[in-house]
Amino acid sequence: MKKAISLAFVLCVVVYQLTGCRVLPVGQEELLGLADDLAGRLGTSQITGDGNLIGERLLGEDAYTGRYLAECAGDTGKDVVFGGASLEERKLYVCGCILAESGKAVIRIRMNEEVTELEPDDDGFFETKLSLGNGGNYIMVQYQDFTGTVELTAGYARD
């Protein structure tokens, strides 16, 4: 993924250089918009498709926000639920609940190279605020022989 973003950046620099020479009539803002759009398209390819999800997802205003619900009976696998790649920074509020009868379900957040796991409290609830930098950022659920329910909501944080 990082190679794809780097390639997109190099492509943008080349186009920018051509623009500076007036070969292409594209401004800097348009060029950044094109680069962000390309990164976004590459980033959303990493998200699990609706037909392959263990649970069900309802997207919000974009691929970074929405609601996810899974009712599992011994499931194993991984759903990449929300996220993508972008040149833009985002602040998200993520909350939900894991109610396990057996097995394990873990909420994992990948922010570029860094991966963290959200620890639910004794009742299964979790919440966090995320400051996502530019690059690839994903919210996923990893299941291991999991029976129970997972609820997850992601939305833009209000400062």
DSSP file (Angstrom, degrees, kcal/mol; ACC not computed):
  #  RESIDUE AA STRUCTURE BP1 BP2  ACC     N-H-->O    O-->H-N    N-H-->O    O-->H-N    TCO  KAPPA ALPHA  PHI   PSI    X-CA   Y-CA   Z-CA
    1    1 A M     >        0   0    0      0, 0.0     4,-2.2     0, 0.0     5,-0.2   0.000 360.0 360.0 360.0 -43.2    0.0    0.0    0.0
    2    2 A K  H  >  +     0   0    0      1,-0.2     4,-2.4     2,-0.2     5,-0.2   0.872 360.0  52.9 -63.7 -36.2    2.8    2.4    0.9
    3    3 A K  H  > S+     0   0    0      2,-0.2     4,-2.6     1,-0.2    -1,-0.2   0.894 107.6  51.5 -64.4 -39.1    4.5    1.7   -2.4
    4    4 A A  H  > S+     0   0    0      2,-0.2     4,-2.3     1,-0.2    -2,-0.2   0.907 111.2  46.6 -64.9 -41.4    1.2    2.6   -4.2
    5    5 A I  H  X S+     0   0    0     -4,-2.2     4,-2.3     2,-0.2    -2,-0.2   0.902 112.4  50.6 -67.4 -40.4    0.9    5.9   -2.4
    6    6 A S  H  X S+     0   0    0     -4,-2.4     4,-2.5     2,-0.2    -2,-0.2   0.910 110.2  49.8 -62.7 -41.9    4.6    6.6   -3.1
    7    7 A L  H  X S+     0   0    0     -4,-2.6     4,-2.5     1,-0.2    -2,-0.2   0.904 110.1  50.7 -62.7 -42.0    4.0    5.9   -6.8
    8    8 A A  H  X S+     0   0    0     -4,-2.3     4,-2.1     2,-0.2    -1,-0.2   0.895 110.2  50.3 -62.4 -40.0    1.0    8.2   -6.8
    9    9 A F  H  X S+     0   0    0     -4,-2.3     4,-2.3     2,-0.2    -2,-0.2   0.925 110.4  48.6 -64.5 -45.0    3.0   10.9   -5.2
   10   10 A V  H  X S+     0   0    0     -4,-2.5     4,-2.4     1,-0.2    -2,-0.2   0.914 110.4  52.1 -61.5 -42.5    5.8   10.6   -7.7
   11   11 A L  H  X S+     0   0    0     -4,-2.5     4,-2.5     1,-0.2    -1,-0.2   0.906 109.3  50.0 -59.1 -42.2    3.2   10.7  -10.5
   12   12 A C  H  X S+     0   0    0     -4,-2.1     4,-2.6     2,-0.2    -1,-0.2   0.889 108.8  51.4 -65.1 -39.6    1.8   13.9   -9.1
   13   13 A V  H  X S+     0   0    0     -4,-2.3     4,-2.5     2,-0.2    -1,-0.2   0.913 110.4  49.3 -63.6 -42.1    5.2   15.5   -8.8
   14   14 A V  H  X S+     0   0    0     -4,-2.4     4,-2.3     2,-0.2    -2,-0.2   0.937 112.3  47.1 -62.7 -46.4    5.9   14.6  -12.5
   15   15 A V  H  X S+     0   0    0     -4,-2.5     4,-2.3     1,-0.2    -2,-0.2   0.896 111.1  52.8 -62.1 -39.1    2.5   16.1  -13.5
   16   16 A Y  H  X S+     0   0    0     -4,-2.6     4,-2.4     2,-0.2    -1,-0.2   0.912 107.8  50.7 -62.4 -42.2    3.3   19.2  -11.4
   17   17 A Q  H  X S+     0   0    0     -4,-2.5     4,-1.1     1,-0.2    -1,-0.2   0.904 110.8  48.7 -62.5 -40.6    6.6   19.6  -13.2
   18   18 A L  H  <>S+     0   0    0     -4,-2.3     5,-2.4     1,-0.2     6,-0.6   0.884 109.9  52.5 -65.5 -37.0    4.9   19.4  -16.5
   19   19 A T  H ><5S+     0   0    0     -4,-2.3     3,-2.0     1,-0.2    -2,-0.2   0.896 103.6  56.6 -64.7 -41.0    2.3   21.9  -15.4
   20   20 A G  H 3<5S+     0   0    0     -4,-2.4    -1,-0.2     1,-0.3    -2,-0.2   0.792 105.7  51.7 -61.1 -27.9    5.0   24.3  -14.3
   21   21 A C  T 3<5S-     0   0    0     -4,-1.1    -1,-0.3    -3,-0.3    -2,-0.2   0.342 117.7-117.6 -89.8   6.6    6.3   24.1  -17.9
   22   22 A R  T < 5S+     0   0    0     -3,-2.0    -3,-0.2     2,-0.2    -2,-0.1   0.712  80.5 124.7  63.7  24.6    2.8   24.9  -19.1
   23   23 A V  S   <S+     0   0    0     -5,-2.4    -4,-0.2     1,-0.2    -5,-0.1   0.876  79.7  31.0 -74.7 -38.2    2.4   21.6  -20.9
   24   24 A L  S    S-     0   0    0     -6,-0.6     2,-1.7    -9,-0.2    -2,-0.2  -0.972  80.0-135.1-119.9 135.0   -0.7   20.9  -18.9
   25   25 A P        +     0   0    0      0, 0.0     2,-0.4     0, 0.0    -6,-0.1  -0.401  59.5 131.3 -85.2  62.9   -3.1   23.7  -17.8
   26   26 A V        -     0   0    0     -2,-1.7    -2,-0.1   -11,-0.1    -4,-0.1  -0.959  46.6-142.4-119.6 130.3   -3.5   22.2  -14.2
   27   27 A G     >  -     0   0    0     -2,-0.4     4,-2.3     1,-0.1     5,-0.2  -0.351  28.9-105.2 -84.3 169.0   -3.2   24.3  -11.0
   28   28 A Q  H  > S+     0   0    0      1,-0.2     4,-2.4     2,-0.2     5,-0.2   0.885 119.7  52.1 -62.5 -40.7   -1.6   23.2   -7.8
   29   29 A E  H  > S+     0   0    0      2,-0.2     4,-2.2     1,-0.2    -1,-0.2   0.914 111.0  47.6 -62.7 -42.8   -5.0   22.8   -6.0
   30   30 A E  H  > S+     0   0    0      2,-0.2     4,-2.5     1,-0.2    -1,-0.2   0.896 110.9  52.2 -64.3 -39.2   -6.3   20.6   -8.9
   31   31 A L  H  X S+     0   0    0     -4,-2.3     4,-2.4     2,-0.2    -2,-0.2   0.914 109.9  47.6 -64.5 -43.8   -3.2   18.5   -8.8
   32   32 A L  H  X S+     0   0    0     -4,-2.4     4,-2.6     2,-0.2    -1,-0.2   0.888 111.1  52.6 -64.0 -38.4   -3.5   17.9   -5.1
   33   33 A G  H  X S+     0   0    0     -4,-2.2     4,-2.3     2,-0.2    -2,-0.2   0.910 109.8  48.2 -61.9 -42.8   -7.2   17.0   -5.6
   34   34 A L  H  X S+     0   0    0     -4,-2.5     4,-2.4     2,-0.2    -2,-0.2   0.908 111.9  49.5 -63.8 -42.2   -6.2   14.5   -8.2
   35   35 A A  H  X S+     0   0    0     -4,-2.4     4,-2.6     2,-0.2    -2,-0.2   0.911 112.1  47.8 -63.9 -42.2   -3.5   13.0   -6.0
   36   36 A D  H  X S+     0   0    0     -4,-2.6     4,-2.6     2,-0.2    -1,-0.2   0.894 111.2  50.9 -66.1 -39.6   -5.9   12.7   -3.1
   37   37 A D  H  X S+     0   0    0     -4,-2.3     4,-2.3     2,-0.2    -2,-0.2   0.915 111.4  48.0 -63.1 -43.3   -8.6   11.1   -5.3
   38   38 A L  H  X S+     0   0    0     -4,-2.4     4,-2.3     2,-0.2    -2,-0.2   0.928 112.6  48.0 -63.5 -45.6   -6.0    8.6   -6.6
   39   39 A A  H  X S+     0   0    0     -4,-2.6     4,-2.7     1,-0.2    46,-0.3   0.906 111.1  52.5 -60.6 -41.2   -4.9    7.8   -3.1
   40   40 A G  H  X S+     0   0    0     -4,-2.6     4,-2.4     2,-0.2    45,-0.3   0.902 108.5  49.2 -62.0 -42.3   -8.5    7.4   -2.0
   41   41 A R  H  X S+     0   0    0     -4,-2.3     4,-0.7     1,-0.2    -1,-0.2   0.914 113.9  45.8 -64.2 -42.6   -9.3    5.0   -4.8
   42   42 A L  H >< S+     0   0    0     -4,-2.3     3,-0.5     1,-0.2     4,-0.3   0.901 113.2  51.3 -65.4 -39.7   -6.2    2.9   -3.9
   43   43 A G  H >< S+     0   0    0     -4,-2.7     3,-1.6    42,-0.3     4,-0.3   0.877 103.8  54.8 -67.2 -39.7   -7.1    3.0   -0.2
   44   44 A T  H >< S+     0   0    0     -4,-2.4     3,-1.1     1,-0.3    -1,-0.2   0.703  93.3  72.0 -70.5 -16.3  -10.7    1.9   -0.5
   45   45 A S  T << S+     0   0    0     -4,-0.7    -1,-0.3    -3,-0.5    -2,-0.2   0.689  91.5  59.8 -69.0 -15.3   -9.5   -1.2   -2.4
   46   46 A Q  T <  S+     0   0    0     -3,-1.6     2,-0.3    -4,-0.3    -1,-0.2   0.594  84.9  97.2 -85.2 -12.7   -8.2   -2.4    1.0
   47   47 A I  S <  S-     0   0    0     -3,-1.1    34,-0.2    -4,-0.3     2,-0.1  -0.582  87.3-104.8 -81.4 138.6  -11.6   -2.4    2.6
   48   48 A T        -     0   0    0     32,-1.6     5,-0.1    -2,-0.3    -1,-0.1  -0.410  40.2-115.0 -62.2 130.1  -13.5   -5.7    2.8
   49   49 A G    >>  -     0   0    0     -2,-0.1     3,-1.8     1,-0.1     4,-0.6  -0.312  22.9-112.2 -65.8 150.5  -16.3   -5.7    0.2
   50   50 A D  G >4 S+     0   0    0      1,-0.3     3,-0.9     2,-0.2    -1,-0.1   0.851 116.7  54.3 -53.2 -39.5  -19.9   -5.8    1.5
   51   51 A G  G 34 S+     0   0    0      1,-0.2    -1,-0.3     3,-0.0    -2,-0.0   0.662 110.3  46.8 -71.3 -15.7  -20.4   -9.3    0.1
   52   52 A N  G <4 S+     0   0    0     -3,-1.8    -1,-0.2     0, 0.0    -2,-0.2   0.395  85.0 116.2-106.7   1.2  -17.4  -10.7    2.0
   53   53 A L    <<  -     0   0    0     -3,-0.9    26,-0.1    -4,-0.6    -3,-0.0  -0.420  58.2-148.3 -71.4 144.0  -18.1   -9.1    5.4
   54   54 A I  S    S+     0   0    0     -2,-0.1    17,-0.3     2,-0.0    -1,-0.1   0.870  90.4  27.4 -71.9 -40.1  -18.7  -11.3    8.4
   55   55 A G  S    S-     0   0    0     15,-0.2     2,-0.4    -3,-0.0    15,-0.3  -0.191  96.4 -93.7-102.4-162.4  -21.0   -8.6    9.7
   56   56 A E  E     -A   69   0A   0     13,-3.1    13,-2.5    -2,-0.1     2,-0.4  -0.969  32.1-158.5-122.8 138.0  -23.0   -5.8    8.0
   57   57 A R  E     -A   68   0A   0     -2,-0.4     2,-0.5    11,-0.2    11,-0.2  -0.921  11.3-168.2-119.0 139.4  -21.9   -2.3    7.4
   58   58 A L  E     -A   67   0A   0      9,-3.1     9,-2.5    -2,-0.4    -2,-0.0  -0.956  26.2-139.9-121.7 108.7  -23.8    0.9    6.8
   59   59 A L  E     -A   66   0A   0     -2,-0.5     7,-0.3     7,-0.2     4,-0.1  -0.337  11.2-153.4 -70.1 148.7  -21.5    3.6    5.5
   60   60 A G        -     0   0    0      5,-3.1    -1,-0.1     2,-0.7     6,-0.1   0.373  63.1 -37.8 -89.7-132.8  -21.9    7.2    6.8
   61   61 A E  S    S-     0   0    0      5,-0.0     2,-0.3     2,-0.0     5,-0.1   0.687 126.2  -7.4 -72.9 -17.9  -20.8   10.3    4.8
   62   62 A D  S >  S-     0   0    0      3,-0.2     3,-1.2     0, 0.0    -2,-0.7  -0.888  91.3 -73.7-158.6-172.1  -17.7    8.5    3.5
   63   63 A A  T 3  S+     0   0    0     -2,-0.3    20,-2.5     1,-0.2    -2,-0.0   0.563 122.3  61.3 -72.8  -7.8  -15.6    5.3    3.8
   64   64 A Y  T 3  S+     0   0    0     18,-0.3     2,-0.3    74,-0.1    -1,-0.2   0.590 103.4  51.3 -91.7 -12.9  -14.3    6.4    7.2
   65   65 A T    <   +     0   0    0     -3,-1.2    -5,-3.1    18,-0.1     2,-0.3  -0.869  67.4  78.2-129.3 157.1  -17.6    6.6    9.0
   66   66 A G  E     -AB  59 154A   0     88,-2.7    88,-2.5    -7,-0.3     2,-0.4  -0.957  65.5 -66.5 147.3-161.9  -20.7    4.5    9.6
   67   67 A R  E     -AB  58 153A   0     -9,-2.5    -9,-3.1    -2,-0.3     2,-0.4  -0.966  33.2-168.4-131.3 144.0  -22.1    1.6   11.6
   68   68 A Y  E     -AB  57 152A   0     84,-2.7    84,-2.4    -2,-0.4     2,-0.4  -0.998   4.6-178.9-134.9 135.5  -21.1   -2.0   11.7
   69   69 A L  E     -AB  56 151A   0    -13,-2.5   -13,-3.1    -2,-0.4     2,-0.4  -0.995   0.0-178.9-138.2 130.6  -23.0   -4.9   13.3
   70   70 A A  E     - B   0 150A   0     80,-2.4    80,-2.3    -2,-0.4     2,-0.6  -0.996  12.7-169.0-131.3 130.6  -22.0   -8.6   13.4
   71   71 A E  E     - B   0 149A   0     -2,-0.4     2,-0.3   -17,-0.3    78,-0.2  -0.961  28.3-169.0-114.1 108.9  -23.8  -11.5   15.0
   72   72 A C  E     - B   0 148A   0     76,-3.2    76,-1.6    -2,-0.6     2,-0.3  -0.698  28.6-168.8-110.9 151.2  -21.4  -14.4   14.9
   73   73 A A  E    S- B   0 147A   0     -2,-0.3    74,-0.3    74,-0.2    73,-0.1  -0.732  85.2 -35.7-134.8  83.6  -21.5  -18.1   15.5
   74   74 A G  E    S+     0   0A   0     72,-0.7    71,-0.2    -2,-0.3    73,-0.2   0.798  89.3 170.0  74.8  30.2  -18.0  -19.5   15.7
   75   75 A D  E     - B   0 146A   0     71,-2.3    71,-3.0    70,-0.2     2,-0.4  -0.478  18.0-171.7 -80.9 145.6  -16.6  -17.1   13.0
   76   76 A T  E     +     0   0A   0     68,-0.2     2,-0.3    69,-0.2    68,-0.2  -0.999  40.9  68.8-131.9 134.6  -12.9  -16.7   12.2
   77   77 A G  E     - B   0 143A   0     66,-1.9    66,-3.6    -2,-0.4     2,-0.4  -0.961  69.5 -83.2 152.6-167.9  -11.6  -14.0    9.9
   78   78 A K  E     - B   0 142A   0     -2,-0.3     2,-0.5    64,-0.2    64,-0.2  -0.995  20.7-162.4-140.8 131.0  -11.0  -10.3    9.5
   79   79 A D  E     - B   0 141A   0     62,-2.6    62,-2.5    -2,-0.4     2,-1.0  -0.965  10.2-154.3-109.3 119.7  -13.3   -7.5    8.3
   80   80 A V  E     + B   0 140A   0     -2,-0.5   -32,-1.6    60,-0.2    60,-0.2  -0.847  27.4 173.4 -89.1 105.5  -11.7   -4.2    7.3
   81   81 A V  E     +     0   0A   0     58,-1.8     2,-0.3    -2,-1.0    59,-0.2   0.932  47.8   8.8 -89.9 -50.8  -14.7   -2.1    8.0
   82   82 A F  E    S+ B   0 139A   0     57,-1.7    57,-2.8   -18,-0.1     2,-0.3  -0.903  85.1  58.5-132.6 157.9  -13.8    1.6    7.7
   83   83 A G  E     - B   0 138A   0    -20,-2.5     2,-0.3    -2,-0.3    55,-0.2  -0.832  34.9-175.4 130.3-162.0  -10.9    3.7    6.4
   84   84 A G  E     - B   0 137A   0     53,-2.5    53,-2.9    -2,-0.3     2,-0.4  -0.971  38.3 -67.8 157.2-166.2   -8.9    4.4    3.3
   85   85 A A  E     + B   0 136A   0    -46,-0.3     2,-0.3    -2,-0.3   -42,-0.3  -0.960  52.9 154.5-121.8 140.2   -5.9    6.3    2.1
   86   86 A S  E     - B   0 135A   0     49,-1.7    49,-3.2    -2,-0.4   -50,-0.1  -0.989  50.3-132.5-158.2 158.5   -5.8   10.1    1.8
   87   87 A L  S    S+     0   0    0     -2,-0.3     2,-0.2    47,-0.2    47,-0.2   0.558  88.6  87.8 -85.2 -12.1   -3.5   13.1    1.8
   88   88 A E  S    S-     0   0    0     45,-0.1     2,-0.3    47,-0.1    47,-0.1  -0.602  77.0-127.8 -91.9 145.8   -6.0   14.7    4.3
   89   89 A E        -     0   0    0     -2,-0.2     2,-0.3    45,-0.1    44,-0.2  -0.672  27.2-167.9 -89.9 149.3   -5.9   14.4    8.1
   90   90 A R  E     -C  132   0A   0     42,-2.3    42,-3.1    -2,-0.3     2,-0.5  -0.971  18.3-148.5-137.7 150.8   -9.1   13.3    9.9
   91   91 A K  E     -C  131   0A   0     -2,-0.3    66,-2.2    40,-0.2     2,-0.3  -0.984  26.4-176.9-120.0 120.3  -10.3   13.1   13.5
   92   92 A L  E     -CD 130 156A   0     38,-2.2    38,-3.2    -2,-0.5     2,-0.5  -0.841  23.9-147.0-118.0 152.6  -12.6   10.2   14.3
   93   93 A Y  E     -CD 129 155A   0     62,-3.3    62,-2.2    -2,-0.3     2,-0.4  -0.989  22.6-172.0-113.2 124.3  -14.6    9.1   17.3
   94   94 A V  E     +CD 128 154A   0     34,-3.0    34,-2.4    -2,-0.5     2,-0.3  -0.968  13.5 154.7-121.5 131.1  -14.9    5.3   17.5
   95   95 A C  E     +CD 127 153A   0     58,-2.3    58,-3.0    -2,-0.4     2,-0.3  -0.952   6.5 118.3-147.8 166.6  -17.2    3.4   19.9
   96   96 A G  E     -CD 126 152A   0     30,-2.0    30,-2.1    -2,-0.3     2,-0.3  -0.994  43.8 -93.2 165.1-162.6  -19.0    0.2   20.3
   97   97 A C  E     -CD 125 151A   0     54,-1.9    54,-2.8    -2,-0.3     2,-0.5  -0.997  10.8-157.3-150.9 139.5  -19.4   -3.0   22.2
   98   98 A I  E     - D   0 150A   0     26,-2.4     2,-0.7    -2,-0.3    52,-0.2  -0.979  11.2-174.4-117.8 116.1  -18.2   -6.6   22.0
   99   99 A L  E     - D   0 149A   0     50,-2.7    50,-2.2    -2,-0.5     2,-0.4  -0.914  13.9-168.3-112.4 104.4  -20.4   -9.2   23.7
  100  100 A A  E     + D   0 148A   0     -2,-0.7    48,-0.2    48,-0.2     3,-0.1  -0.781  29.1 174.1-101.7 132.5  -18.6  -12.5   23.6
  101  101 A E  E    S-     0   0A   0     46,-3.3     2,-0.3     1,-0.5    47,-0.2   0.750  81.3 -17.4 -93.0 -38.4  -20.1  -15.9   24.4
  102  102 A S  E    S+ D   0 147A   0     45,-1.7    45,-2.6     0, 0.0    -1,-0.5  -0.976 109.6  25.7-159.3 163.8  -17.0  -17.7   23.3
  103  103 A G  E    S-     0   0A   0     -2,-0.3     2,-0.4    43,-0.2    42,-0.2  -0.324  83.8 -72.9  75.7-160.6  -13.9  -17.1   21.2
  104  104 A K  E     - D   0 144A   0     40,-2.1    40,-2.7    -2,-0.1     2,-0.4  -0.997  30.9-174.7-142.8 140.8  -12.4  -13.6   20.6
  105  105 A A  E     - D   0 143A   0     -2,-0.4     2,-0.4    38,-0.2    38,-0.2  -0.998  14.2-170.6-132.1 132.8  -13.1  -10.5   18.6
  106  106 A V  E     - D   0 142A   0     36,-2.3    36,-2.7    -2,-0.4     2,-0.6  -0.981  19.4-139.8-128.7 133.4  -10.6   -7.6   18.6
  107  107 A I  E     -ED 118 141A   0     11,-0.6    11,-2.4    -2,-0.4     2,-0.4  -0.833  27.7-169.5 -89.1 121.4  -11.0   -4.1   17.2
  108  108 A R  E     -ED 117 140A   0     32,-2.7    32,-2.9    -2,-0.6     2,-0.5  -0.929  11.3-160.1-117.2 138.2   -7.7   -3.1   15.5
  109  109 A I  E     -ED 116 139A   0      7,-3.2     7,-2.6    -2,-0.4     2,-0.6  -0.973   4.3-165.4-116.8 123.3   -6.8    0.3   14.2
  110  110 A R  E     -ED 115 138A   0     28,-3.0    28,-2.8    -2,-0.5     2,-0.6  -0.943   7.7-179.7-111.8 118.0   -4.1    0.7   11.6
  111  111 A M  E >   -ED 114 137A   0      3,-3.0     3,-1.9    -2,-0.6     2,-0.4  -0.887  67.3 -63.5-116.2  96.4   -2.7    4.2   11.2
  112  112 A N  T 3  S-     0   0    0     24,-3.6    26,-0.1    -2,-0.6    23,-0.1  -0.499 121.7 -11.6  57.1-114.8   -0.1    3.8    8.4
  113  113 A E  T 3  S+     0   0    0     -2,-0.4     2,-0.3    -3,-0.1    -1,-0.3   0.710 119.8  90.0 -85.4 -21.7    2.6    1.5   10.0
  114  114 A E  E <   -E  111   0A   0     -3,-1.9    -3,-3.0    -4,-0.0     2,-0.4  -0.614  55.0-170.1 -85.7 131.8    1.2    1.6   13.6
  115  115 A V  E     +E  110   0A   0     -2,-0.3     2,-0.3    -5,-0.2    -5,-0.2  -0.983   7.2 176.3-122.4 128.7   -1.4   -0.9   14.7
  116  116 A T  E     -E  109   0A   0     -7,-2.6    -7,-3.2    -2,-0.4     2,-0.4  -0.916  20.1-139.3-126.6 156.6   -3.3   -0.6   18.0
  117  117 A E  E     -E  108   0A   0     -2,-0.3     2,-0.5    -9,-0.2    -9,-0.2  -0.946  18.4-127.7-115.4 136.9   -6.0   -2.7   19.6
  118  118 A L  E     -E  107   0A   0    -11,-2.4   -11,-0.6    -2,-0.4    10,-0.1  -0.708  20.3-144.5 -83.7 128.3   -9.0   -1.2   21.4
  119  119 A E        -     0   0    0     -2,-0.5     8,-0.2     8,-0.1     2,-0.1  -0.827  12.2-143.6 -94.6 116.4   -9.4   -2.7   24.9
  120  120 A P        -     0   0    0      0, 0.0     6,-0.2     0, 0.0     5,-0.1  -0.410  19.1-115.3 -73.3 156.2  -13.1   -3.0   25.9
  121  121 A D    >   -     0   0    0      4,-3.0     3,-1.9    -2,-0.1     5,-0.0  -0.088  46.7 -78.6 -76.7-173.3  -14.1   -2.5   29.5
  122  122 A D  T 3  S+     0   0    0      1,-0.3    -1,-0.1     2,-0.1     0, 0.0   0.744 134.1  51.0 -62.9 -23.7  -15.5   -5.3   31.7
  123  123 A D  T 3  S-     0   0    0      2,-0.1    -1,-0.3   -24,-0.0    -2,-0.0   0.405 122.2-104.9 -93.5   1.5  -18.9   -4.8   30.1
  124  124 A G  S <  S+     0   0    0     -3,-1.9   -26,-2.4     1,-0.3     2,-0.2   0.427  75.6 135.3  93.7  -0.3  -17.5   -5.1   26.6
  125  125 A F  E     +C   97   0A   0    -28,-0.2    -4,-3.0    -5,-0.1     2,-0.3  -0.548  26.6 176.7 -86.4 148.1  -17.7   -1.3   25.7
  126  126 A F  E     +C   96   0A   0    -30,-2.1   -30,-2.0    -6,-0.2     2,-0.3  -0.983   6.3 169.9-144.0 154.2  -14.9    0.6   24.0
  127  127 A E  E     +C   95   0A   0     -2,-0.3     2,-0.3   -32,-0.2   -32,-0.2  -0.958   4.2 161.7-161.1 150.1  -14.4    4.1   22.8
  128  128 A T  E     -C   94   0A   0    -34,-2.4   -34,-3.0    -2,-0.3     2,-0.4  -0.981  32.1-125.4-162.3 157.9  -11.5    6.3   21.5
  129  129 A K  E     -C   93   0A   0     -2,-0.3     2,-0.4   -36,-0.2   -36,-0.2  -0.935  28.9-157.4-107.3 136.9  -10.7    9.4   19.6
  130  130 A L  E     -C   92   0A   0    -38,-3.2   -38,-2.2    -2,-0.4     2,-0.7  -0.937  15.1-158.5-118.4 136.7   -8.4    9.0   16.6
  131  131 A S  E     -C   91   0A   0     -2,-0.4     2,-0.6   -40,-0.2   -40,-0.2  -0.906  21.9-162.2-109.0  99.5   -6.2   11.5   14.9
  132  132 A L  E     -C   90   0A   0    -42,-3.1   -42,-2.3    -2,-0.7     3,-0.1  -0.726   0.9-156.4 -89.2 122.5   -5.5   10.0   11.5
  133  133 A G        -     0   0    0     -2,-0.6   -47,-0.1   -44,-0.2   -45,-0.1  -0.217  40.0 -69.8 -81.2-179.5   -2.6   11.4    9.6
  134  134 A N  S    S+     0   0    0    -47,-0.2     2,-0.3   -49,-0.1   -47,-0.2  -0.385  99.2  50.8 -70.8 156.2   -2.3   11.3    5.8
  135  135 A G  E    S-B   86   0A   0    -49,-3.2   -49,-1.7   -47,-0.1     2,-0.5  -0.859 103.9 -15.6 116.4-154.9   -1.7    7.8    4.4
  136  136 A G  E     +B   85   0A   0     -2,-0.3   -24,-3.6   -51,-0.2     2,-0.4  -0.793  59.6 171.3 -95.6 123.5   -3.5    4.6    5.0
  137  137 A N  E     +BD  84 111A   0    -53,-2.9   -53,-2.5    -2,-0.5     2,-0.3  -0.997   5.5 174.0-134.0 127.6   -5.8    4.3    8.0
  138  138 A Y  E     -BD  83 110A   0    -28,-2.8   -28,-3.0    -2,-0.4     2,-0.5  -0.986  24.7-152.8-140.4 144.6   -8.2    1.4    8.7
  139  139 A I  E     +BD  82 109A   0    -57,-2.8   -58,-1.8    -2,-0.3   -57,-1.7  -0.976  32.4 169.5-113.1 124.9  -10.5    0.2   11.4
  140  140 A M  E     -BD  80 108A   0    -32,-2.9   -32,-2.7    -2,-0.5     2,-0.5  -0.903  31.3-138.6-136.6 162.1  -11.0   -3.6   11.4
  141  141 A V  E     -BD  79 107A   0    -62,-2.5   -62,-2.6    -2,-0.3     2,-0.5  -0.990  16.1-159.8-121.7 127.2  -12.4   -6.4   13.4
  142  142 A Q  E     -BD  78 106A   0    -36,-2.7   -36,-2.3    -2,-0.5     2,-0.4  -0.934   9.8-162.3-110.6 126.7  -10.5   -9.6   13.8
  143  143 A Y  E     -BD  77 105A   0    -66,-3.6   -66,-1.9    -2,-0.5     2,-0.3  -0.849  13.5-176.0-111.2 142.1  -12.4  -12.8   14.8
  144  144 A Q  E    S- D   0 104A   0    -40,-2.7   -40,-2.1    -2,-0.4   -68,-0.2  -0.868  79.7 -39.3-137.4 104.3  -11.1  -16.0   16.2
  145  145 A D  E    S+     0   0A   0     -2,-0.3     2,-0.4   -71,-0.2   -69,-0.2   0.883  92.5 179.6  46.5  45.9  -13.7  -18.8   16.7
  146  146 A F  E     +B   75   0A   0    -71,-3.0   -71,-2.3   -42,-0.2   -72,-0.7  -0.637  23.7 179.6 -90.5 129.1  -16.0  -15.9   17.9
  147  147 A T  E     +BD  73 102A   0    -45,-2.6   -46,-3.3    -2,-0.4   -45,-1.7  -0.997  51.6  51.0-122.0 124.7  -19.6  -16.4   19.0
  148  148 A G  E    S-BD  72 100A   0    -76,-1.6   -76,-3.2    -2,-0.4     2,-0.3  -0.976  84.8 -59.0 148.3-159.5  -21.4  -13.2   20.1
  149  149 A T  E     -BD  71  99A   0    -50,-2.2   -50,-2.7    -2,-0.3     2,-0.4  -0.931  29.3-163.8-126.5 149.5  -22.1   -9.7   18.8
  150  150 A V  E     -BD  70  98A   0    -80,-2.3   -80,-2.4    -2,-0.3     2,-0.4  -0.997   6.4-175.2-129.2 125.8  -19.9   -6.8   17.7
  151  151 A E  E     +BD  69  97A   0    -54,-2.8   -54,-1.9    -2,-0.4     2,-0.4  -0.979   8.7 174.8-118.7 136.2  -21.2   -3.3   17.3
  152  152 A L  E     -BD  68  96A   0    -84,-2.4   -84,-2.7    -2,-0.4     2,-0.4  -0.994   9.3-175.7-144.6 131.9  -19.0   -0.5   16.0
  153  153 A T  E     -BD  67  95A   0    -58,-3.0   -58,-2.3    -2,-0.4     2,-0.4  -0.996   2.0-174.3-129.1 134.3  -19.7    3.1   15.1
  154  154 A A  E     +BD  66  94A   0    -88,-2.5   -88,-2.7    -2,-0.4     2,-0.3  -0.997  15.8 153.2-129.0 131.9  -17.2    5.5   13.6
  155  155 A G  E     - D   0  93A   0    -62,-2.2   -62,-3.3    -2,-0.4     2,-0.3  -0.947  50.5 -77.9-148.1 167.3  -17.9    9.2   13.1
  156  156 A Y  E     - D   0  92A   0     -2,-0.3   -64,-0.3   -64,-0.2     2,-0.1  -0.535  51.8-120.1 -72.2 133.4  -16.1   12.5   12.8
  157  157 A A        -     0   0    0    -66,-2.2     2,-0.6    -2,-0.3   -66,-0.1  -0.439  15.4-135.5 -74.5 143.1  -15.1   13.9   16.2
  158  158 A R              0   0    0     -2,-0.1    -1,-0.1     1,-0.1   -66,-0.0  -0.889 360.0 360.0 -98.3 123.7  -16.4   17.2   17.3
  159  159 A D              0   0    0     -2,-0.6    -1,-0.1   -68,-0.0    -2,-0.0   0.496 360.0 360.0 -72.5 360.0  -13.6   19.3   18.9
